[in-house]
Amino acid sequence: MVGASSLQPRMISSFVGDRLVQSRQPLSQLFNYNPGCKHVSMQSSRTFSGLTNLLFNRRCNLEEVPNSKRKRLRPGKISPRRLVPNHIQRPPYVKTRMAPGIASGHEVHDLKGIECMRASGRLAAQVLNYAGTLVKPGITTDEIDQAVHQMIIDNGAYPSPLGYGGFPKSVCTSVNECICHGIPDSCPLEDGDIINIDVTVYLNGYHGDTSATFFCGDVDEEASNLVKVTKECLDKAISICAPGVEFKKIGKTIHDHADKFRYGVVRQFVGHGVGRVFHADPVVLHFRNNGGGCMVLNQTFTIEPMLTIGSINPVMWDDNWTVITADGSLSAQFEHTILITEHGAEILTHCED
């Protein structure tokens, strides 16, 4: 993801046009709008600025979403960056403040690495589960960030988003029409909102990455159904994973299920390898595609479909992070980190009751 003004590398693995972001290419050369297409294509950053508003339309001036009583999402105040004790191990990118993009090479682990991945995944799941219990009308997303930050460092881990390419907070909180990468701020949640909370922890040199969409108070049927189907898409995609399975089957599985309910599948944001590196090969597409590659034993990666009720086109706010749907329609996301085993896939970020 690229900021509209600074063109700095951003947090997520990104699918661009018909090609993937390769580790040899700097993410500072990323998006451009291709007229007539519903997605972005690779382009030199020097030609991007003049076309920013075509793809990333800045924030819309409408106060309410058409055919809905729900108000448009608005940015609030962002509190100062939270501190992390010096004894906690930091990912390499924190020192540089540069997002490294997608690293080449798949994350395939030995027995020690698998146990480390299980530990980081377990903690991420516990943190996400706790964050979900905080969701209620009146709480601010900054208060959720504070609680998440504290729980992560109390467990001797580092909140992976903090400082990734300059991201200012320890968790992503994406409310209603926000597709992803919402920055926690002073705005309180309202009754009927939905919110995706995206947690990644860096524990003993390994990242565990997960997210879920939660209900705030009484959510209407439209929002409830979207969240339900998005979770089903993730579950169905995980169920087909095993050694030798083609990655493109993930996208087909998700897209086929979303189509049954006429939901859109966002294309610009993808799953990714995760482990010692935050974002690595493989790039996991959530829509029908002809991509190559097969899953291998002891490999770890995320699947994180994002579905919308309406437009799948992204609009980026001036903060160069928050991405919302172009028409203000609701978006939902779920994510797990999985390990490919002899018998299928083990969910590393499953929270045991």
C-alpha positions, 0 to 999 in steps of 0.5 A, spaced: 500 500 500 502 506 498 501 513 501 498 518 496 503 523 498 509 520 501 509 514 497 512 510 503 512 503 503 506 500 507 504 495 512 500 490 507 502 485 502 499 487 496 497 484 489 497 489 483 494 488 477 496 481 474 503 481 477 505 480 484 509 485 488 516 481 488 521 482 493 526 485 488 522 491 487 522 496 492 515 498 494 516 505 493 514 503 486 507 501 486 500 503 485 497 507 479 490 507 476 489 503 470 482 506 467 477 501 466 480 496 471 477 495 478 484 494 480 491 497 480 497 496 476 505 497 477 507 503 476 513 508 477 512 513 483 513 519 479 507 518 475 502 516 481 501 523 484 497 526 478 492 520 478 492 519 486 484 522 486 482 517 481 484 511 485 485 513 492 479 518 492 481 521 498 475 522 503 468 523 501 464 529 503 458 525 504 456 525 511 451 519 511 452 512 507 446 512 501 440 508 503 443 508 510 442 511 517 450 510 518 454 516 518 461 516 514 467 514 518 471 520 520 478 520 523 479 522 530 485 524 534 491 520 534 495 519 541 502 519 542 506 512 540 506 507 546 513 505 549 516 498 549 520 496 554 528 495 552 528 488 554 523 486 549 526 484 542 524 488 536 523 486 529 529 489 524 524 494 521 523 498 527 530 501 527 529 503 520 522 505 520 522 502 513 517 497 511 521 491 507 515 489 503 515 481 501 521 477 502 523 472 497 523 465 500 517 461 503 517 460 511 518 453 512 520 451 519 524 445 522 521 443 529 524 448 533 521 453 528 514 450 528 514 451 536 516 458 536 510 459 531 505 456 535 507 460 541 507 467 537 500 464 534 497 462 540 499 469 544 496 473 538 490 469 538 489 470 546 490 478 545 485 478 539 480 474 543 481 479 549 481 485 544 474 483 542 471 483 549 472 490 549 468 492 543 462 496 546 458 502 544 462 508 547 469 505 547 475 508 543 479 504 538 485 508 542 483 505 548 483 498 544 490 499 542 492 501 549 489 494 552 492 490 546 499 494 547 499 492 554 497 485 554 503 484 548 508 487 552 506 484 558 507 477 555 514 479 553 512 480 545 513 486 541 506 489 537 509 488 530 505 493 526 508 499 531 513 502 527 512 498 521 513 503 515 511 508 520 505 505 522 503 509 529 499 504 533 500 497 535 494 494 532 489 496 526 482 497 528 478 497 521 470 500 523 464 499 518 467 501 511 474 501 513 477 495 509 483 495 513 489 498 516 485 503 520 489 507 525 486 507 532 484 514 535 479 518 539 473 516 536 468 512 540 464 506 537 457 506 536 451 501 537 451 497 530 458 498 528 462 492 526 470 492 527 475 488 524 481 488 529 488 485 526 493 483 531 500 481 530 505 479 535 513 478 535 515 473 540 522 470 540 523 472 533 517 469 530 510 473 528 503 471 529 498 474 525 490 474 526 484 478 525 477 478 526 471 482 525 466 483 531 459 486 533 458 492 537 452 492 540 446 490 536 448 489 529 443 489 523 442 483 519 445 486 513 452 487 517 451 480 521 450 476 514 456 479 511 461 478 517 458 471 517 459 469 510 466 472 511 468 468 516 465 462 512 470 464 506 476 463 511 474 457 514 472 454 507 479 456 504 483 453 510 479 446 509 482 445 502 489 447 504 494 441 504 501 439 501 501 439 494 495 444 493 495 449 488 495 456 492 490 459 486 484 454 489 484 458 496 482 464 491 477 460 487 474 457 494 473 464 497 470 467 491 465 462 489 462 462 496 462 470 496 459 470 489 453 466 492 451 472 497 453 477 491 459 480 496 465 483 493 472 480 494 477 485 495 483 484 490 488 489 492 490 486 499 493 479 500 495 473 505 502 472 505 508 468 508 509 469 515 514 467 520 521 470 522 519 475 517 512 479 517 511 478 510 514 473 505 512 469 500 507 466 498 502 471 496 496 468 497 490 471 493 483 471 495 479 471 488 479 467 482 486 467 479 491 463 475 497 464 479 502 458 480 505 455 486 503 449 491 503 448 498 509 445 502 510 441 508 511 445 514 510 452 511 506 458 514 502 463 511 496 467 512 489 467 509 485 473 510 479 475 505 476 482 505 469 482 503 464 488 501 457 489 500 458 494 495 464 497 491 471 493 492 475 499 490 479 502 495 479 509 497 485 511 502 485 517 507 490 522 508 493 519 513 496 514 508 494 508 511 486 507 512 483 504 506 475 504 506 470 502 500 469 507 495 461 507 496 462 507 503 459 500 504 461 495 509 467 491 509 469 485 513 475 481 514 478 475 518 485 472 518 488 466 521 496 464 520 496 456 518 501 451 518 501 446 512 501 439 516 501 432 513 494 431 514 492 438 512 492 445 515 493 447 523 490 453 525 496 457 529 492 463 531 486 459 534 484 461 541 482 455 545 476 456 550 
